Amino acid sequence: MPSLHAPLSLGAQTSYAELFDMAQSAARAKFAALRGSFHRRRIKGKTYVYFNFRDIDGRGRSTYVGPETEKVASLVGEIEKSQALAGREALSQRSKACIALGCFGLPDKGFRGINKLASYGFFRAGGVLVGQHAFLSIGNMLGVRWASDPAELGHNITIGFPLASEIVSHDTITALEMGQMPVREFRGYKGSQRAPYEGALQVDFLTPDFRGDIVGARPGMGIPLQPRKFLELLLEDTAQGVVFGKSGACLVNLPDPARMALHMILVSTQLPASERGGSAKELEQAAALIEWHLDHGREGRLREVRLEALRIGPDWGQCIEQGLASFSRTHYGVRMTASFVD
């Protein structure tokens, strides 16, 4: 059976490590996440300040900051000076170098969407990037390129939130002072709602399913979260990683690779018969993650995750058994299934 992953060159791994360090440094800069510009309007002899920016759908928007007081003028000057020194061009150049050396770079639309979500503070609040974007980004983090790189990622970005997560909704001035976009201005497509025009990004906000119904909006977020069974498995032991495209890079929270492998197997047990064709792709990706653990002598981590999952709830054991049995019947072989069992 051909390998499901190939190691990145030493040059590619080194370049990724340098990009990660650069993204961390940029994130420590107070206003690094702010993308936009200020403009002023003169009305009846008074000057008012607005902040122009592009939202996740790529459309231009404007938010009112306030009258041009000394405080506002000082804030505007500080942000504009910081933007001039932000080093975004260096991030973009390093990202392009990573892609040229073989790392997987996200399509520009997907990266810009994730970068905009970061600017609203979703990852600072504990949000975790999951789904296809996370799987591909984990490959870069592990120093490999997956054999199952998709030709097209589609337009879905998925973020999981722990139940305890919270984003405080500040007024525009306070949010800008903190170096992030005011979350009340977010106009992404929420709760699995389909975007109203072809090619638009869709953002799914998920949370663990403990009650089986839609969870109300988090305090300060104003965003309804969709419950998903087994999601809590991805929200523990997360790691910080960097996602990037040709236009730049940003830090996100990524799932633990072993947890993601078991999660993919578990989710495959919940799909209706009409959707099981799509589960083959996820099972192949789970196999790729398992293969990486086996090749690096980390079978013990897979067993740890299985034992932790068994302790979450009484129905998890049955689902794990069912999922592993189904997985063992694929062409990936019994060896991968056995890696989860003591």
N, C-alpha and C positions, 0 to 999 in steps of 0.2 A: 504494500500500500504506500503510495507516495506521501511524503511528509506534508503536514498541514500548515507548516510554518517554515520560514527560512531565516537564519540569523542576518541581521543587518551588519554591514561592514563596520569595522572599528571606527572608521571616519564618520559614518552616519551616527553611530552611538555617541561618539564624542560631540558631534555637532548638536545632537538632541540635548545632551547634558548641558552644553553651553547655552542653548536656547532656554532651557528650564531655569537656569541661574539668572539669565537676563529677564525672564518673565517675572521671577520672584522679586528682583530688584525694582522692576517697573511697578509691580503691585504695591511695593512699600512707599512709592511716591504718592503723596496725598491725593493728587488730582489725576492719577494715571488713567482712571477708567472713564473720565469725561471726554466725550467726543462731541464737538459742536462749537458754536460761536454765539457771541452776544450781539444784540443790536438794540438801538435806542429809538424811542418814539417821543416826539415833542407834542404834548397835548395841553392846550390852554396855558402855555407858559411853563409847564412842568415836564421833566424828562423821566420816562419810564423805561425800565430795562427788561428785555426778554432774552431767553436762551433758545436758540434754534438747534435742532438736532434731527437725525433720522432715526425712526423707531425700527423695531425688529422687522417690520414689513417693508422697510426701505423707503417709506414715505416721509417727507419732510414734515416736522411738527415744530411748534413753538410753545414754550411755557413761560408764564409771567413770573418774573423774579421780584420786582417791586420798584418803587420810585428810586431814583438815583441818589440815595443818601450817601454819606461818607462811608458807612459800613458796606453798602452794596458796591460802590466804586472800588473800594479796597479789595473786596472779594473778586470782582471781575479782573482787576489788575493782577492779582495773585494767580488766578486760574490761567489767564492768558500767558503769563510769564512761564508758568509750569508747562503749558502745552508746547511752548516753543522749545523747551528743554527736554521733552518727554522721551526722546530717543526712539520714536516709533519707526523711523526709517531703518534703524539698526535691527529692530525686532523683525521687520519685514524682510530685510536682507538675510538674516540668519535663518528665518523660516524657509525662504526660497532655497538656501543652501541645504537645509535638511531634506527638502523634497528632492532636490537634484541628486542627493547621495542615496536616496532610496527610502527614506521615511515616508509614511503616509500622511499627506496633507489633505485637509478637508476642502471640498469645493468652496469657493469664496462665499456663496450665499449661506451655506451652513455655518461656516466660521463666523461670518459677520453676525449671524443670529445668536450664536452662543456667546460671542464677545459682548453683544448688547445685553444679554441676560446677566452677564457678569457685571456690567456697569450698573445694573439695578440692585446689585448686592445679593442676588439669589444664592450664589455659592458661599458667600460669607455667612449667610443665614443657615447654612447646613445642607443646601440643595446638592444633589449628587447627579451628575450626568450619567444616564443609563441608555440602553438601546444600542443601535448600530454605531452611532458616533463614539460611544464609550468603548465598545469592543475594538474598533480600529485604533483608537487613541491608546488603549492598553497595550496594543502591539508595539507601538513606539516606546512606551514606558519599559516594556520587557526586553527591548532590543531585537524585535523580530518583525517580519512582514508576513501577514497571514496570506495563505494561498487563496483564501476566499474573499479577497478584496472585491467589493461590489463595483460594477461599472458605474452605477449611479446610486447615490445614497438616498435619493428622494428628498422630501421637504419636511420630514418630521424630526423635531428635536424633543427629547423626553427628559424630564428632570423629576427625580424622586425626592420627596421631603419627609424627614422624620416627623412623627406626630408632635414633637415638642418644638419644632422650628417656628420662628417668628421673625417677621420683618417689620420694624417700626416705621410707620408712615409719617415722615417729617414734612414740614412745609418746604417749599422750593429752596429758600435761602439756606435753611439748616441742612438739607440734603446735599446741596452743592458744597457747603462748608465741610461736610464729611467726605467729600470726594466721590459721591455717587449720584446717579440720577434719582429724582424723587419717584418712588415706586407707584405713587398714585397716578403718575403720568403714563404708566405702562399700558400699552394698547395691543399687546400680543394676543394671539388667538388662544383662548383659555379652555381648559377642561375638555380637550379632544374635540372642540368645535372646528369644523372644516373652514378653512380660509375662503373668503368669498370670491377669489379670482384665481384662475389657473396659474400654477407656478409659485403661489405664495407659500411662505413658511407656515407650518402648523406646529404649535408648541403644546405638548401634553404635560400637565402638572399632576403627578401621581403621589399617593400616600398609601401606607399599609392598609389592608382591608381587614378591619376588626369588626365592622358592623354590617358590611354588605351594602351600604348606601353612600351617596355622595357626601363627602365631608364638607362642612361649611367653610367659608373663606377663613384663612388664618388671620389672626389679628394683625392689622396693618398691611396685609397683602391684597385683600379684596379679590382673591382668585380662588374659585372653587377647585378643590383637589379631587381627582378621580381615584377611588380605592382600587388597589390591585393586590390580589392574593400573592403571597410569598415575597412581596417587595421588601419587607423588613430585612430579608437576607442580604440585600445589596447595600443597606444603609449603615452597616457596622463595618469597622476595620477599613474604612475608605482611605485612599491615598491621594495626595495632591499630584496632579499631572498637568501637562501643558498641551493644549490643542492649538492648532495653527493652520493657516492657509497662506496663500501668497501675500496677503495684505497685512499679516501680523500674527500675533500669538497672545493667548491669555491663559491664566491659571483656572483650573476647575477641580472639583472633587470627583474621583473615579472609584468604581467598585473594586473590591478585592478580587483578583482573577479567579481564585478557587471558588469563591462564593458565586461569582457570575456564571461559572460553568455549571454548578449545581442548580442555580436559579433557572438557567435555560432548559435544563432537563425537567425540572418541576413544572415550568410553564407549559411545556409540551403536553403534559397530562391533562390540562384544563381546556385545550382547544377543541371546539366542535369538529366533527368529521369533515365538514366542508372547508375547514381552515388548516387541516393537518399537513397539506402540501407545503405551507409556509414554515411548518415546524422543522422540516428536513434541513433547512438552511441554518436554523438556530442550533440544531443538534450537531451539525458539522462544525459550527463555531465553538460549541461546548467541547467537542472532541479536540479542536485545535488548542484550546486552553488546557485541557487535561494533558494532551501530548507535551505541551511545554513543561508542565509540572513533572511528568515522568522523565523527560529528557534531562531535567536539572535536579533529579533526585529529591523531588519535593512531594512524593506520594503522601507523606505524613500530613501535609497541609490539607489535602483533599479529604482525608479521613477525619481530621479535626472539624472541618466545616460540616461534614455529614453528621457527626455526633452533636454539634451545636444545633443544627437544624432539627434533629430529633427531639431536642429539649424544648423547642419553641411551642409546640402544640401537639395534641393527641392525633390529629389527622395527618400530620406531616410524615410520619413513618410510613403510612400506607401509600401516600403520594410519592415518596422517595423510592419505595420498593417498586411501584408501578412504573415510574419514570426510568429507573435504572434497568428494569427488565426490558422496556421498550428500546432503550438506548443500546442494550447488548445485542439486539437483533439487527442493528445497522451494520454496515460494512466496516465500522471502526474497530470491531473485535472485542472479545471478552476481556482482554487485558486492561482496557481503559475502564470498564465497568468495575472490575475487581479492585481497581486502585482506590475506590471509595470505601471498601469493606475491610475490616480488620482481618 
